[in-house]
Every structure is written in structure tokens, then in C-alpha cells.
Amino acid sequence: MCAHNLRCICPVEVSNISPLQLVVFNAAEEVALDGFLAGRIGFTDVSGVAEDTLDAIARDICLHDVVKTLETALQTDHLSRIRAREQIAARPRHR
């Protein structure tokens, strides 16, 4: 499943998404929402930050690997938050 397909997830599709994709998407959405609430990005940028973060992380690690440890999930979450902040910083500041 592509990153842009995660924008709107219906319950039937969740079984086709890897756990690491969900970790990345959730972390990026949280960081993007914080960016929106702080006025750094617009509301319509939230999903774009999540998608771009998912694409960036997918270039770094295989998101289809099985999550074997909590440490793997936490490391992926941490890296995703860093990449999401980078995505926000690279966008024009919202006014």
C-alpha cells in the first residue's frame, strides 16, 4: 500500500497495512497536528506531512518487516517524529 493511500483508512484496509507503517503514520500525524496547532503549518498540510514522512522513512527502512521487539517500534516512532519535524521545517510557514 502506498503512503498516499493511508490518508483515509477504512477498517477493511487496516489488515493490509504493516504495523511499522502504522507506527510511522501515527507518529507523523501527531507531530503534524502539533505543527498545525502551533501555527507552523496549515490544516491541509497535516496529511501531506504524514505522507511525506512515510515516503522518507520507507527509503530508510523496510516498513514491511515484522515488528519483533518493542524497541524496533519505539526506534521507528522516534525516527518518524524526526522526519516529520524535518518535513514541517521544509514547508513555508503558515500564516
Summary of the structure (lengths in Angstrom):
residues: 95
radius of gyration: 13.0
end to end distance: 33.5
largest distance: 42.7
contacts: 270
relative contact order: 0.21
helix: 67%
strand: 0%
